[in-house]
Amino acid sequence: MSSTENNAVSNDGRIARGERTRSSIADALYELLADGAENPSGRDIAERANVSLRSVFQHFDDIEAVYSELITRQHERVAPFLEPINKDIPLNERVEIFIENRDSMFALAAPLRRSMGTYRGVKTSHTIRRAMTYLHRAQRDQIAQSFEPELNGNEQLLLQLEVCLSFETWNQFTSQHGLSRAATRGHLHNLVMTMLASS
């Protein structure tokens, strides 16, 4: 193997190790949030990721940058749950599939979403605000496309469905009232069916 090839292999190895470290740091933040930590510090993240504090800030400019990486990863993970449901499927079945997708998405996103209420930089972070705006629009578009026949251009009903099918409503059932996810899906299914059947 030539020296050029050796250098290429060496560079590829460094890049792969760097990506693994970056990934482990973002995963560590998610795990800390899932465990209920509020505003994890760089040291907290380093300890959970089993890397040095210096390594955290070699890969990220600041804590907000770690949040940004985690948000990017979350978007990739939740994207399949934001696909519109085929409008030709009967309404009851469509609602059931839709709510199962929302429940799976919210369960995955819950640690990060709940942390947004305590993270000090959430109000000033352009990255986080931009991500939340994108997610809100994607969720709204999914509702509009999945239930287009029933909505029939009714913006007020669309708004009501947005609220009913929001993370905040799901979180109210599961976290504040302590209901199981199955019970929460049942409540949401009944609410949505009532709203759409009477449209």
C-alpha positions in Angstrom: 0.0 0.0 0.0 1.4 3.4 -1.0 1.9 6.3 1.5 -1.0 8.1 -0.2 -3.3 5.2 0.4 -2.0 4.8 4.0 -2.8 8.5 4.6 -6.3 8.1 3.1 -7.0 5.1 5.3 -5.7 7.0 8.3 -7.8 10.0 7.6 -10.9 7.9 7.0 -10.2 6.2 10.4 -9.9 9.6 12.2 -13.1 10.8 10.5 -15.0 7.7 11.6 -13.7 8.0 15.2 -14.7 11.6 15.2 -18.2 10.8 14.0 -18.6 8.1 16.6 -17.4 10.5 19.4 -19.8 13.2 18.1 -22.6 10.7 18.0 -21.9 9.4 21.6 -21.9 13.0 22.9 -25.3 13.7 21.3 -26.6 10.3 22.6 -25.3 11.1 26.1 -27.3 14.4 26.1 -30.5 12.5 25.1 -29.9 9.9 27.8 -29.4 12.6 30.4 -32.7 14.3 29.4 -34.5 10.9 29.4 -33.3 10.4 32.9 -34.8 13.7 33.9 -31.7 15.9 34.1 -32.4 19.6 33.7 -29.8 21.7 31.8 -27.0 19.0 31.7 -23.6 20.6 31.8 -20.7 19.8 29.5 -19.1 17.8 32.3 -22.4 15.8 32.8 -22.4 15.0 29.1 -18.7 14.1 29.0 -19.1 11.7 31.9 -22.2 10.0 30.4 -20.5 9.7 27.0 -17.3 8.4 28.6 -15.1 11.1 27.0 -13.2 14.0 28.3 -14.7 17.5 28.8 -12.1 18.7 26.3 -13.4 16.2 23.7 -17.0 17.5 24.1 -15.8 21.1 23.1 -13.5 19.9 20.5 -16.5 18.5 18.6 -19.0 21.2 19.6 -18.7 24.9 20.1 -21.0 25.0 23.1 -23.9 23.2 24.7 -26.4 24.7 22.2 -24.5 23.0 19.4 -24.9 19.6 21.1 -28.7 20.4 21.3 -28.6 21.3 17.7 -27.0 18.0 16.8 -29.5 16.1 18.9 -32.4 18.0 17.2 -31.0 17.1 13.8 -30.9 13.4 14.8 -34.4 13.6 16.2 -35.7 15.0 12.9 -34.3 12.0 11.1 -35.8 9.6 13.6 -39.3 11.2 13.6 -39.5 11.8 9.8 -41.2 8.4 9.1 -44.0 9.3 11.6 -44.8 12.5 9.7 -45.8 10.9 6.5 -49.5 11.6 5.5 -51.9 8.8 5.8 -53.6 7.6 2.6 -56.9 9.5 2.2 -58.6 6.4 0.6 -58.4 4.4 3.9 -61.6 4.5 5.9 -61.7 7.3 8.5 -61.7 5.2 11.6 -58.6 3.2 10.4 -56.9 6.4 9.2 -57.3 8.0 12.6 -56.0 4.9 14.3 -52.9 4.8 12.2 -52.4 8.5 12.5 -52.6 8.4 16.3 -50.3 5.4 16.6 -47.7 7.4 14.6 -48.1 10.5 16.7 -47.8 8.4 19.9 -44.6 6.7 18.7 -43.1 10.0 17.6 -44.0 11.8 20.8 -42.6 9.0 23.0 -39.3 9.2 21.1 -39.2 13.0 21.2 -40.5 13.4 24.8 -37.1 13.7 26.7 -36.0 16.5 24.3 -39.4 18.2 24.1 -39.8 18.3 27.9 -36.3 19.7 28.3 -37.2 22.6 26.1 -39.2 23.9 29.1 -36.2 24.1 31.3 -33.3 24.7 28.9 -32.0 28.2 29.5 -31.1 28.9 25.9 -34.4 27.8 24.3 -35.8 31.4 24.0 -32.6 32.8 22.4 -31.6 29.8 20.3 -32.3 30.4 16.6 -31.5 26.7 16.0 -34.1 25.4 18.4 -36.7 28.0 17.4 -36.2 27.1 13.7 -36.4 23.4 14.5 -39.6 23.8 16.5 -41.2 26.0 13.7 -40.3 23.3 11.1 -41.8 20.5 13.2 -45.0 22.5 13.9 -45.5 23.1 10.1 -44.7 19.4 9.3 -47.3 18.2 11.8 -49.9 20.7 10.6 -49.3 19.6 6.9 -49.6 16.0 7.9 -53.0 16.6 9.5 -54.2 18.7 6.5 -53.2 16.0 4.0 -54.3 13.0 6.0 -57.8 14.4 6.7 -58.3 16.6 3.6 -61.7 15.1 2.7 -63.1 15.7 6.2 -61.5 19.1 6.7 -62.7 20.4 3.3 -60.8 23.6 3.8 -62.1 24.2 7.3 -59.2 26.1 9.0 -61.0 26.3 12.4 -61.3 22.5 12.5 -57.7 22.1 11.4 -56.6 24.3 14.3 -58.6 22.3 16.7 -57.1 19.1 15.4 -53.6 20.6 15.7 -54.2 21.3 19.4 -55.8 17.8 20.0 -52.9 16.1 18.2 -50.1 18.2 19.7 -47.2 17.0 21.9 -48.6 19.3 24.7 -52.0 17.4 24.7 -50.2 14.0 24.5 -48.0 15.1 27.4 -50.9 16.2 29.4 -52.5 12.8 29.3 -49.3 10.7 29.8 -47.2 12.9 32.1 -49.6 15.2 34.0 -52.4 12.7 34.4 -50.3 9.6 34.4 -52.2 7.7 31.8 -50.7 4.8 29.8 -49.8 5.4 26.2 -52.6 2.9 25.2 -55.2 4.9 27.3 -53.9 8.1 25.8 -54.3 6.8 22.2 -57.9 5.7 23.1 -58.8 9.2 24.3 -57.2 10.9 21.3 -58.9 8.5 18.9 -62.3 9.3 20.4 -61.6 13.0 20.4 -60.5 13.1 16.7 -63.3 10.8 15.5 -65.9 13.0 17.3 -64.4 16.2 15.7 -64.2 14.7 12.2 -67.4 12.7 12.1 -69.4 15.8 12.9 -67.6 17.9 10.2 
